[in-house]
Amino acid sequence: MAPIISRNTETITFSLPPPQAQLLRQAAKEEERTVSELLREAIRLYMEEREWRVEERMQRRSRQVDTDETEAK
């Protein structure tokens, strides 16, 4: 008997235009991966980039505050 593997995931449903869905399925097939794997990777990369943009924005604001304070002296 096969071992029971518990999934530590949550199912999320969303829609795509049919041409985009077909491209996604084709990419998954070509890479021998599941659509879920591709979407998880895409979301992970997006979240990493988003975090980088937030940090970059905060650094830019901090530099601007420092510049403003220096100019005010």
C-alpha positions as CSV (number, residue, x, y, z in Angstrom):
1,M,0.0,0.0,0.0
2,A,1.3,3.5,-0.9
3,P,2.1,5.9,1.9
4,I,-0.4,8.7,2.5
5,I,1.2,12.0,1.6
6,S,-0.4,15.0,3.2
7,R,-0.5,18.1,1.1
8,N,0.6,21.3,2.7
9,T,-1.0,23.5,0.1
10,E,-4.2,25.5,-0.5
11,T,-6.2,25.3,-3.7
12,I,-6.8,28.7,-5.3
13,T,-9.0,29.0,-8.4
14,F,-8.6,31.9,-10.9
15,S,-9.3,32.4,-14.5
16,L,-7.2,33.1,-17.5
17,P,-8.1,34.0,-21.1
18,P,-8.1,30.8,-23.1
19,P,-5.0,31.7,-25.2
20,Q,-3.0,32.4,-22.1
21,A,-4.2,29.2,-20.4
22,Q,-3.2,27.3,-23.5
23,L,0.3,28.9,-23.5
24,L,0.6,28.0,-19.8
25,R,-0.3,24.3,-20.4
26,Q,2.1,24.2,-23.4
27,A,4.9,25.6,-21.3
28,A,4.2,23.1,-18.6
29,K,4.3,20.2,-21.1
30,E,7.5,21.4,-22.7
31,E,9.2,21.7,-19.3
32,E,7.7,18.5,-18.1
33,R,6.3,20.2,-15.1
34,T,2.8,20.8,-13.8
35,V,0.8,24.0,-14.3
36,S,0.8,24.3,-10.5
37,E,4.6,24.2,-10.4
38,L,4.9,26.9,-13.0
39,L,2.4,29.1,-11.3
40,R,4.1,28.6,-7.9
41,E,7.4,29.6,-9.4
42,A,5.9,32.6,-11.2
43,I,4.3,33.8,-8.0
44,R,7.4,33.2,-5.9
45,L,9.5,35.3,-8.4
46,Y,6.8,38.0,-8.5
47,M,6.8,38.2,-4.7
48,E,10.6,38.4,-4.5
49,E,10.6,41.2,-7.1
50,R,7.8,43.0,-5.2
51,E,9.7,42.8,-1.9
52,W,12.8,44.2,-3.7
53,R,10.7,47.1,-5.1
54,V,9.3,47.9,-1.7
55,E,12.8,47.9,-0.1
56,E,14.2,50.0,-3.0
57,R,11.3,52.5,-2.5
58,M,12.0,52.7,1.2
59,Q,15.7,53.3,0.6
60,R,15.0,56.0,-1.9
61,R,12.6,57.7,0.5
62,S,15.3,57.5,3.3
63,R,17.9,59.0,1.0
64,Q,15.5,61.8,0.0
65,V,14.8,62.5,3.7
66,D,18.6,62.6,4.4
67,T,19.1,64.9,1.4
68,D,16.3,67.2,2.6
69,E,17.6,67.3,6.1
70,T,21.1,68.1,4.9
71,E,19.9,70.9,2.6
72,A,17.8,72.4,5.4
73,K,20.9,72.9,7.6
